[in-house]
Amino acid sequence: MIINFIADPSHGWGEVPVKLIHDLGIAGKISRYSYVKGENAYLEEDCDLGIFIHALESTGEKVSFEEHHSNYDSWVRNCQRWQA
């Protein structure tokens, strides 16, 4: 799976499908520091993204990243906060 990694000068988030978070059974482990927009979640890099990657890799799936960086605050910060 290729995860879009969206970063601004102070933080980053991995873009993943909300459905996959629920399918992996980790929705309750995701913090309010992650965001949601439409069918995708934007998992904060410090903890939540690691929880997701560990759960996904335990299924045998490999993970890689495509990075997208902005020198300004990311639009992700304006999305709705994650609620389990």
Backbone torsions as a table, in degrees:
resi	resn	phi	psi	omega
1	MET	NA	134.2	174.6
2	ILE	-97.0	123.7	179.0
3	ILE	-104.9	125.2	171.6
4	ASN	-72.5	124.4	178.4
5	PHE	-107.7	115.8	-175.4
6	ILE	-106.1	123.8	-175.8
7	ALA	-131.9	147.8	170.0
8	ASP	-121.6	-174.3	-174.7
9	PRO	-60.0	-21.4	-175.5
10	SER	-120.5	-7.8	-178.9
11	HIS	-161.2	171.0	179.0
12	GLY	-147.5	158.9	-177.1
13	TRP	-142.6	144.9	174.3
14	GLY	-99.8	129.8	-179.3
15	GLU	-87.7	118.0	-178.8
16	VAL	-139.0	154.8	178.8
17	PRO	-67.8	133.6	176.8
18	VAL	-57.5	-41.8	-178.4
19	LYS	-58.0	-39.3	-178.9
20	LEU	-67.3	-36.4	176.0
21	ILE	-59.4	-45.4	178.9
22	HIS	-67.9	-41.5	179.4
23	ASP	-61.1	-34.3	179.7
24	LEU	-79.8	-9.4	177.6
25	GLY	76.0	26.2	-176.4
26	ILE	-114.9	9.7	-176.2
27	ALA	-55.3	-38.7	-179.3
28	GLY	-73.9	-10.7	-179.9
29	LYS	-94.2	-8.8	-177.7
30	ILE	-83.5	133.4	-175.6
31	SER	-84.1	170.7	177.7
32	ARG	-75.3	1.2	177.9
33	TYR	-87.7	0.7	173.3
34	SER	-101.6	165.9	-173.6
35	TYR	-128.9	166.2	178.4
36	VAL	-136.1	139.0	171.2
37	LYS	-146.5	115.1	-178.8
38	GLY	64.5	-129.7	-177.5
39	GLU	-90.7	3.8	-177.2
40	ASN	-116.3	146.9	172.1
41	ALA	-108.3	152.6	178.8
42	TYR	-120.5	96.6	-171.8
43	LEU	-84.8	126.4	-177.9
44	GLU	-63.4	146.3	-169.5
45	GLU	-71.9	-26.7	-171.6
46	ASP	-72.2	-35.5	-175.5
47	CYS	-137.4	-55.1	-171.7
48	ASP	-61.5	-41.4	179.4
49	LEU	-63.7	-37.8	177.0
50	GLY	-64.3	-39.4	176.7
51	ILE	-60.1	-45.2	180.0
52	PHE	-63.0	-48.9	-177.7
53	ILE	-60.9	-44.5	178.8
54	HIS	-59.6	-45.7	-179.7
55	ALA	-64.6	-42.1	-179.1
56	LEU	-67.7	-44.7	-179.2
57	GLU	-66.5	-24.8	177.3
58	SER	-68.4	-14.5	176.0
59	THR	-89.9	-3.0	-178.5
60	GLY	96.8	-4.0	179.9
61	GLU	-75.2	139.7	175.9
62	LYS	-94.7	148.4	-177.7
63	VAL	-121.0	136.8	170.8
64	SER	-137.0	169.1	-173.9
65	PHE	-126.8	146.5	168.6
66	GLU	-119.8	117.0	-172.6
67	GLU	-92.0	140.9	177.2
68	HIS	-133.7	116.2	-175.3
69	HIS	-119.7	141.6	175.4
70	SER	-123.0	146.6	175.7
71	ASN	-85.7	2.1	-180.0
72	TYR	-123.1	168.3	176.2
73	ASP	-54.0	133.8	-178.5
74	SER	-72.6	151.0	174.9
75	TRP	-63.7	-20.7	-179.8
76	VAL	-58.4	-34.9	-178.5
77	ARG	-60.9	-18.9	-179.3
78	ASN	-93.7	0.1	-179.2
79	CYS	-81.1	167.8	177.3
80	GLN	-68.9	140.7	176.9
81	ARG	-70.0	149.1	177.4
82	TRP	-63.8	136.2	172.5
83	GLN	-132.3	117.9	-178.1
84	ALA	-69.2	NA	NA
